[in-house]
Amino acid sequence: MVQSKGKTSRPESAAPRAGRKVMRDADYEALAQFRYQVRTFLAFSEAAAERAGLTPQQHQVLLGIKGFAGAGAASIGDVARFLLIRHHTAVELIDRMAKLKLVSRVPDPRDARRVQLRLTAKGEEKLRSLSRIHLEELRSASPALSKVLWPFRSRTR
């Protein structure tokens, strides 16, 4: 704030800009409810992974390899991007998962520098089991999630 002859005024850069929406209490409430619902689901997911004998990160790797690879196979770089971690961290994670026989490395037939990742039968089964209960949880949480997301869809905010 800038003081001028006993008056306080905003510096030019702090003045509200035209077109900037004013934050209302309802906006904060919607964001808080959204964060709560996301965190609730993540807590469920982490506990489910641990009950299945996996770390939450290992579960995310299995899901990433199966769900994000599409028609092609995932690489360690893909896993790093999917989990938002560094490449060398993904290498260490894949090493541990390979020792647990959850994933395997397969040379890319088109590029010898690249290694493809595949789920083993054990990895597939763990992922299938976890995915079933995650889908059930999402189905049961869907009404609450829809209610929380509704304010973000509204154009008249």
Phi, psi and omega in degrees: 000148182250131177269132179217108179048052176081356179253148176255130177228160178279142170294156183309317185289340182265353180294144178301135180273149177298137178088348179285129181281141177282134178283129179253164177302323179297327178295316179294320179296317179297316179295318180296316179295319178299311179300321179296313181296319178297313182296323178298315178295318180297321178297318175302313183297316180297316179294320179296317179299315181295322176296331179275002179084019180240157168278158177304324180292322177296320176299316179298323178296312179302314180295320179295317179296316183283320189267336184254351182288334181062224181286333181266183178260149179282151174248173176297323176299322176297316179298317179301315179294317181298319182269356182059046178234169179284155183304313183295330176292320177296321178300313180297319179296315179295322176304312181295321181289328176293321177297328178277000180061039176263329179224160174227155177259136179229129178299140177286121182294340181264342183213104184297340180282345187254144176244132177266150179250137179229147174280140173279174177301320178295317178296318178300315182294316178299316180295317180300314180298313180293321181295322178301312183287331176292319178295321176298317180296317178296321178297318180287331179273352185305315179300317180293319179296318179299317180297318180292322183280342184306314181300335181281339178275336184291131180271352184260020182303000000 
